[in-house]
Amino acid sequence: MNPGKFYSILSMVTIGAGAVQIALFQLAKFQAGYFPLLGFIFFLLFSILIYHLGQSTASSTDKNRFTSVIMSMIFFKLLLTVFLVIGFDKLVEKLHLLHIVGFLISYLFFTIYEVYFMSQLARVK
């Protein structure tokens, strides 16, 4: 997958995730604060990072390198996600269920896209 295609689809995923979050908070009449936005930005930047790391390792002669980098990044993302949620809840403000739902919407949208583009990158010869 070339960078132009990656960023054009990423733009659509970003708009979709943002629209779903806005609709959720408007329908629930809930002031979400900036925690869902923090998660949104985190997952957006993480997707860009993992794409570029995956792209650089996909063309490597050592195919195990691609797999190990991607698996490490997925674990790192999961770990950061847990720390971000718990840290925000304990240190900044108490989170409500809709905060977490908004955060998980971003997680879901960007993770599905990451699986798609990583499978495309894995096919690079």
Backbone as a chain_set.jsonl record, in Angstrom:
{"seq": "MNPGKFYSILSMVTIGAGAVQIALFQLAKFQAGYFPLLGFIFFLLFSILIYHLGQSTASSTDKNRFTSVIMSMIFFKLLLTVFLVIGFDKLVEKLHLLHIVGFLISYLFFTIYEVYFMSQLARVK", "coords": {"N": [[0.861, -1.174, 0.0], [0.669, 2.097, -0.966], [1.855, 5.317, 0.28], [0.087, 7.459, -0.391], [-2.428, 6.227, -0.821], [-2.735, 5.079, 1.7], [-2.938, 7.386, 3.39], [-5.216, 8.626, 2.314], [-7.276, 6.765, 2.807], [-6.987, 6.669, 5.566], [-7.809, 9.234, 6.21], [-10.555, 9.044, 5.654], [-11.284, 7.106, 7.543], [-10.685, 8.496, 9.87], [-12.502, 10.644, 9.711], [-14.866, 9.161, 9.807], [-14.708, 7.92, 12.373], [-14.653, 10.196, 13.984], [-17.154, 11.331, 13.351], [-18.936, 9.372, 14.288], [-18.376, 9.484, 17.015], [-19.092, 12.161, 17.625], [-21.823, 12.068, 16.983], [-22.683, 10.178, 18.876], [-22.195, 11.534, 21.33], [-23.819, 13.758, 20.981], [-26.379, 12.622, 20.766], [-26.579, 11.419, 23.268], [-26.493, 13.639, 24.789], [-24.206, 14.505, 26.212], [-21.44, 15.941, 27.747], [-18.388, 15.392, 26.703], [-15.82, 16.187, 27.253], [-12.247, 16.33, 26.983], [-11.078, 13.816, 26.887], [-11.973, 11.661, 25.069], [-11.111, 12.894, 22.708], [-8.378, 12.999, 23.149], [-7.777, 10.248, 23.059], [-8.539, 9.771, 20.422], [-6.67, 11.298, 18.948], [-4.329, 10.043, 19.821], [-4.659, 7.386, 18.779], [-4.786, 7.961, 16.061], [-2.218, 9.066, 15.521], [-0.695, 6.872, 16.299], [-1.451, 4.977, 14.407], [-0.327, 6.074, 12.111], [2.385, 5.92, 12.809], [2.739, 3.094, 13.068], [2.187, 2.308, 10.483], [4.33, 3.415, 8.991], [6.511, 2.142, 10.223], [5.837, -0.506, 9.651], [5.897, -0.427, 6.863], [8.594, 0.046, 6.36], [9.726, -2.301, 7.34], [8.453, -4.327, 5.95], [9.509, -4.723, 3.443], [11.871, -5.853, 4.013], [14.427, -8.372, 3.925], [14.293, -10.244, 5.895], [11.571, -11.738, 6.902], [10.526, -12.287, 9.374], [11.123, -10.093, 10.843], [9.256, -8.084, 10.168], [6.904, -9.237, 11.234], [7.6, -9.414, 13.978], [7.999, -6.699, 14.636], [5.445, -5.606, 14.159], [3.835, -7.134, 15.914], [4.988, -6.364, 18.346], [4.388, -3.635, 18.338], [1.588, -3.711, 18.453], [1.197, -4.855, 20.963], [2.435, -2.864, 22.498], [0.737, -0.71, 21.938], [-1.655, -1.624, 23.114], [-0.85, -1.752, 25.788], [-0.185, 0.971, 26.277], [-2.716, 2.058, 25.881], [-4.208, 0.991, 28.03], [-2.762, 2.122, 30.188], [-3.173, 4.825, 29.627], [-5.962, 5.143, 29.947], [-6.358, 4.327, 32.655], [-4.514, 6.013, 33.957], [-5.498, 8.597, 33.266], [-7.998, 8.469, 34.475], [-7.308, 8.216, 37.191], [-5.514, 10.348, 37.68], [-6.313, 12.77, 36.387], [-9.201, 13.253, 35.85], [-12.263, 11.75, 36.945], [-13.502, 9.149, 35.006], [-16.384, 8.607, 32.996], [-18.783, 6.192, 31.782], [-19.458, 6.858, 29.104], [-17.239, 8.33, 28.326], [-15.319, 6.322, 28.109], [-16.532, 4.736, 26.156], [-16.463, 6.474, 23.927], [-13.694, 6.646, 23.619], [-13.125, 3.964, 23.027], [-14.429, 3.713, 20.606], [-12.763, 5.108, 18.861], [-10.52, 3.457, 19.169], [-11.488, 1.07, 18.065], [-12.152, 1.784, 15.349], [-9.632, 2.658, 14.316], [-8.022, 0.411, 14.843], [-9.188, -1.617, 13.294], [-8.641, -0.559, 10.782], [-5.836, -0.597, 10.907], [-5.318, -3.356, 10.926], [-6.19, -3.958, 8.361], [-4.405, -2.395, 6.676], [-1.954, -3.422, 7.49], [-2.127, -6.065, 6.686], [-2.119, -5.653, 3.984], [0.45, -4.572, 3.682], [1.954, -6.777, 4.421], [1.884, -8.352, 2.237], [3.752, -7.395, 0.517], [6.375, -7.937, -1.69]], "CA": [[0.0, 0.0, 0.0], [1.493, 3.298, -1.049], [1.482, 6.336, 1.275], [-1.084, 8.238, -0.805], [-3.623, 5.434, -0.531], [-2.833, 4.965, 3.158], [-3.433, 8.631, 3.996], [-6.585, 8.924, 1.88], [-8.175, 5.909, 3.583], [-6.889, 7.126, 6.958], [-8.672, 10.419, 6.325], [-11.943, 8.576, 5.732], [-11.439, 6.437, 8.85], [-10.671, 9.564, 10.871], [-13.801, 11.338, 9.625], [-15.888, 8.232, 10.289], [-14.605, 7.78, 13.833], [-15.069, 11.471, 14.574], [-18.599, 11.496, 13.165], [-19.628, 8.464, 15.207], [-18.232, 10.028, 18.371], [-19.922, 13.367, 17.75], [-23.221, 11.636, 17.015], [-22.92, 9.537, 20.17], [-22.265, 12.524, 22.401], [-24.982, 14.616, 20.739], [-27.575, 11.851, 21.107], [-26.597, 11.191, 24.716], [-26.444, 14.945, 25.445], [-23.127, 14.302, 27.178], [-20.216, 16.717, 27.534], [-17.359, 14.367, 26.8], [-14.526, 16.707, 27.645], [-11.209, 16.104, 25.991], [-10.526, 12.469, 26.929], [-12.133, 10.96, 23.785], [-10.262, 13.554, 21.721], [-7.028, 12.525, 23.438], [-7.689, 8.904, 22.501], [-8.655, 9.917, 18.97], [-5.368, 11.763, 18.453], [-3.37, 8.98, 20.115], [-4.809, 6.287, 17.825], [-4.438, 8.479, 14.742], [-0.754, 9.127, 15.435], [-0.157, 5.524, 16.407], [-1.666, 4.336, 13.107], [0.69, 6.606, 11.201], [3.659, 5.332, 13.226], [2.799, 1.671, 12.765], [2.25, 2.183, 9.02], [5.684, 3.683, 8.519], [7.371, 1.053, 10.697], [5.491, -1.689, 8.872], [6.349, -0.24, 5.486], [10.053, -0.104, 6.303], [10.126, -3.68, 7.623], [7.797, -5.267, 5.04], [10.386, -5.006, 2.305], [13.098, -6.454, 4.537], [14.632, -9.768, 3.545], [13.902, -11.049, 7.051], [10.121, -11.595, 7.084], [10.226, -12.335, 10.806], [11.284, -8.729, 11.365], [7.951, -7.432, 10.012], [5.985, -9.82, 12.217], [7.976, -9.04, 15.348], [7.751, -5.266, 14.821], [3.997, -5.385, 14.23], [3.337, -7.71, 17.176], [5.473, -5.502, 19.424], [3.631, -2.382, 18.312], [0.228, -3.999, 18.91], [1.286, -5.004, 22.415], [2.754, -1.538, 23.034], [-0.492, 0.085, 21.828], [-2.57, -2.106, 24.137], [-0.3, -1.328, 27.072], [-0.38, 2.424, 26.375], [-4.148, 2.309, 26.007], [-4.589, 0.704, 29.419], [-2.153, 3.146, 31.045], [-3.824, 6.099, 29.342], [-7.289, 5.145, 30.573], [-6.217, 4.277, 34.116], [-3.832, 7.234, 34.383], [-6.41, 9.731, 33.154], [-9.03, 8.292, 35.494], [-6.757, 8.424, 38.54], [-4.744, 11.576, 37.848], [-6.899, 13.981, 35.83], [-10.602, 13.319, 36.261], [-12.97, 10.477, 36.957], [-14.115, 8.883, 33.713], [-17.714, 8.003, 32.942], [-18.893, 5.149, 30.773], [-19.436, 7.428, 27.758], [-15.848, 8.664, 28.013], [-14.674, 5.08, 27.696], [-17.141, 4.332, 24.888], [-15.886, 7.334, 22.902], [-12.309, 6.219, 23.462], [-13.122, 2.671, 22.375], [-14.83, 3.903, 19.211], [-11.515, 5.414, 18.148], [-9.706, 2.243, 19.197], [-12.059, 0.117, 17.124], [-11.995, 2.267, 13.978], [-8.23, 2.671, 13.905], [-7.484, -0.945, 14.891], [-9.665, -2.312, 12.096], [-7.858, -0.046, 9.658], [-4.469, -1.093, 11.04], [-5.298, -4.746, 10.479], [-6.303, -3.923, 6.906], [-3.203, -1.953, 5.972], [-0.834, -4.319, 7.791], [-2.254, -7.233, 5.82], [-1.663, -5.199, 2.663], [1.908, -4.445, 3.742], [2.551, -8.103, 4.547], [1.925, -8.957, 0.905], [4.842, -6.8, -0.261], [7.406, -8.945, -2.017]], "C": [[0.904, 1.232, 0.0], [1.001, 4.364, -0.065], [0.248, 7.161, 0.887], [-2.382, 7.519, -0.494], [-3.831, 5.313, 0.975], [-3.461, 6.217, 3.761], [-4.839, 8.984, 3.531], [-7.592, 8.056, 2.632], [-8.148, 6.312, 5.05], [-7.754, 8.358, 7.184], [-10.134, 10.017, 6.453], [-12.227, 7.897, 7.067], [-11.518, 7.481, 9.958], [-12.004, 10.313, 10.883], [-14.909, 10.44, 10.15], [-15.883, 8.092, 11.797], [-15.055, 9.054, 14.529], [-16.569, 11.682, 14.482], [-19.39, 10.609, 14.118], [-19.533, 8.985, 16.636], [-19.114, 11.258, 18.579], [-21.387, 12.999, 17.833], [-23.571, 10.999, 18.358], [-23.095, 10.57, 21.272], [-23.431, 13.487, 22.222], [-26.267, 13.887, 21.136], [-27.7, 11.636, 22.607], [-26.639, 12.49, 25.499], [-25.416, 14.923, 26.586], [-21.938, 15.158, 26.788], [-19.037, 15.782, 27.773], [-16.03, 14.897, 27.321], [-13.499, 16.376, 26.584], [-10.601, 14.704, 26.03], [-10.757, 11.689, 25.632], [-11.285, 11.585, 22.669], [-8.803, 13.131, 21.905], [-6.816, 11.127, 22.858], [-7.705, 8.921, 20.985], [-7.307, 10.301, 18.365], [-4.295, 10.692, 18.667], [-3.451, 7.872, 19.074], [-4.487, 6.724, 16.401], [-2.918, 8.493, 14.563], [-0.113, 7.746, 15.499], [-0.334, 4.766, 15.097], [-0.629, 4.793, 12.095], [2.053, 5.996, 11.527], [3.765, 3.872, 12.803], [2.824, 1.434, 11.252], [3.688, 2.363, 8.532], [6.682, 2.627, 9.009], [7.114, -0.219, 9.892], [5.988, -1.604, 7.447], [7.862, -0.446, 5.371], [10.491, -1.541, 6.553], [9.507, -4.688, 6.658], [8.693, -5.642, 3.868], [11.722, -5.609, 2.739], [13.208, -7.906, 4.075], [14.241, -10.715, 4.673], [12.418, -10.815, 7.337], [9.717, -11.673, 8.557], [10.34, -10.951, 11.432], [9.955, -7.972, 11.298], [6.986, -7.927, 11.089], [6.334, -9.387, 13.632], [7.744, -7.557, 15.614], [6.262, -5.006, 14.988], [3.427, -5.93, 15.536], [3.781, -6.862, 18.371], [4.679, -4.208, 19.492], [2.196, -2.585, 18.788], [0.219, -4.144, 20.431], [1.529, -3.652, 23.08], [1.513, -0.639, 23.007], [-1.496, -0.325, 22.905], [-2.13, -1.648, 25.519], [-0.498, 0.177, 27.288], [-1.85, 2.79, 26.547], [-4.616, 2.092, 27.442], [-4.031, 1.768, 30.361], [-2.806, 4.511, 30.845], [-5.178, 6.194, 30.034], [-7.162, 5.188, 32.091], [-5.562, 5.55, 34.636], [-4.732, 8.451, 34.332], [-7.462, 9.669, 34.252], [-8.511, 8.622, 36.89], [-6.143, 9.808, 38.73], [-5.459, 12.851, 37.398], [-8.345, 14.148, 36.27], [-11.23, 11.946, 36.176], [-13.689, 10.299, 35.626], [-15.488, 8.235, 33.881], [-17.737, 6.98, 31.818], [-18.829, 5.72, 29.354], [-18.046, 7.937, 27.363], [-15.143, 7.438, 27.434], [-15.232, 4.613, 26.349], [-16.581, 5.168, 23.74], [-14.445, 6.952, 22.592], [-12.243, 4.905, 22.687], [-13.607, 2.737, 20.929], [-13.598, 4.212, 18.377], [-10.637, 4.177, 18.068], [-10.192, 1.258, 18.135], [-11.832, 0.54, 15.674], [-10.547, 2.156, 13.512], [-7.603, 1.281, 13.933], [-7.941, -1.755, 13.683], [-8.873, -1.848, 10.876], [-6.406, -0.536, 9.721], [-4.357, -2.538, 10.575], [-5.36, -4.799, 8.958], [-4.98, -3.527, 6.255], [-1.991, -2.812, 6.302], [-0.92, -5.584, 6.944], [-1.847, -6.881, 4.394], [-0.131, -5.094, 2.626], [2.598, -5.802, 3.795], [2.671, -8.787, 3.187], [3.025, -8.395, 0.025], [5.917, -7.85, -0.495], [8.767, -8.301, -2.033]], "O": [[1.781, 1.383, 0.851], [-0.147, 4.315, 0.374], [-0.549, 7.52, 1.753], [-3.324, 8.115, 0.029], [-4.953, 5.428, 1.469], [-4.403, 6.127, 4.548], [-5.592, 9.593, 4.291], [-8.642, 8.545, 3.05], [-9.186, 6.297, 5.711], [-8.364, 8.502, 8.243], [-10.869, 10.58, 7.264], [-13.292, 8.094, 7.654], [-12.328, 7.358, 10.877], [-12.563, 10.579, 11.947], [-15.798, 10.906, 10.863], [-16.937, 8.14, 12.432], [-15.755, 9.004, 15.54], [-17.19, 12.16, 15.432], [-20.393, 11.039, 14.687], [-20.51, 8.929, 17.383], [-19.8, 11.373, 19.595], [-22.121, 13.546, 18.655], [-24.641, 11.258, 18.909], [-24.039, 10.489, 22.058], [-23.978, 13.983, 23.207], [-27.143, 14.474, 21.771], [-28.803, 11.666, 23.153], [-26.798, 12.477, 26.72], [-25.707, 15.264, 27.732], [-21.477, 15.115, 25.648], [-18.733, 15.427, 28.912], [-15.198, 14.118, 27.785], [-13.842, 16.167, 25.42], [-9.678, 14.43, 25.263], [-9.806, 11.093, 25.125], [-10.799, 10.876, 21.788], [-8.082, 12.931, 20.928], [-5.787, 10.86, 22.237], [-6.972, 8.172, 20.339], [-6.862, 9.699, 17.388], [-3.455, 10.464, 17.796], [-2.424, 7.455, 18.538], [-3.965, 5.932, 15.617], [-2.401, 7.988, 13.566], [0.89, 7.485, 14.834], [0.542, 3.991, 14.712], [-0.114, 3.992, 11.315], [2.79, 5.601, 10.623], [4.779, 3.462, 12.238], [3.421, 0.461, 10.79], [4.194, 1.554, 7.754], [7.602, 2.262, 8.276], [8.048, -0.919, 9.501], [6.449, -2.597, 6.884], [8.345, -1.037, 4.406], [11.524, -1.965, 6.033], [10.001, -5.811, 6.559], [8.63, -6.765, 3.367], [12.599, -5.845, 1.909], [12.199, -8.578, 3.861], [13.896, -11.87, 4.422], [12.053, -9.808, 7.944], [8.659, -11.167, 8.933], [9.708, -10.68, 12.453], [9.572, -7.298, 12.254], [6.335, -7.133, 11.768], [5.445, -9.029, 14.404], [7.332, -7.191, 16.715], [5.864, -4.254, 15.878], [2.627, -5.263, 16.191], [3.008, -6.671, 19.31], [4.336, -3.739, 20.577], [1.645, -1.715, 19.462], [-0.666, -3.616, 21.104], [0.911, -3.329, 24.095], [1.269, 0.109, 23.954], [-2.116, 0.531, 23.536], [-2.95, -1.207, 26.324], [-0.928, 0.601, 28.361], [-2.183, 3.725, 27.274], [-5.338, 2.92, 27.997], [-4.745, 2.262, 31.233], [-2.969, 5.266, 31.803], [-5.498, 7.217, 30.64], [-7.803, 6.015, 32.739], [-6.002, 6.108, 35.642], [-4.732, 9.258, 35.262], [-7.781, 10.678, 34.88], [-9.218, 9.246, 37.682], [-6.235, 10.383, 39.815], [-5.23, 13.914, 37.975], [-8.671, 15.093, 36.989], [-10.776, 11.087, 35.421], [-14.402, 11.195, 35.174], [-15.713, 7.43, 34.784], [-16.816, 6.916, 31.004], [-18.201, 5.117, 28.484], [-17.719, 7.968, 26.176], [-14.465, 7.514, 26.408], [-14.478, 4.144, 25.496], [-16.257, 4.623, 22.685], [-14.034, 6.939, 21.432], [-11.408, 4.747, 21.797], [-13.229, 1.896, 20.113], [-13.412, 3.64, 17.303], [-10.071, 3.881, 17.015], [-9.39, 0.685, 17.397], [-11.369, -0.26, 14.861], [-10.273, 1.62, 12.438], [-6.726, 0.997, 13.116], [-7.15, -2.503, 13.109], [-8.484, -2.66, 10.037], [-5.817, -0.855, 8.688], [-3.394, -2.899, 9.897], [-4.659, -5.597, 8.335], [-4.483, -4.237, 5.38], [-1.082, -2.925, 5.48], [0.107, -6.12, 6.527], [-1.293, -7.716, 3.678], [0.498, -5.486, 1.643], [3.702, -5.96, 3.273], [3.477, -9.702, 3.018], [3.218, -8.863, -1.098], [6.309, -8.564, 0.428], [9.766, -8.975, -2.286]]}, "num_chains": 1, "name": "protein.A"}
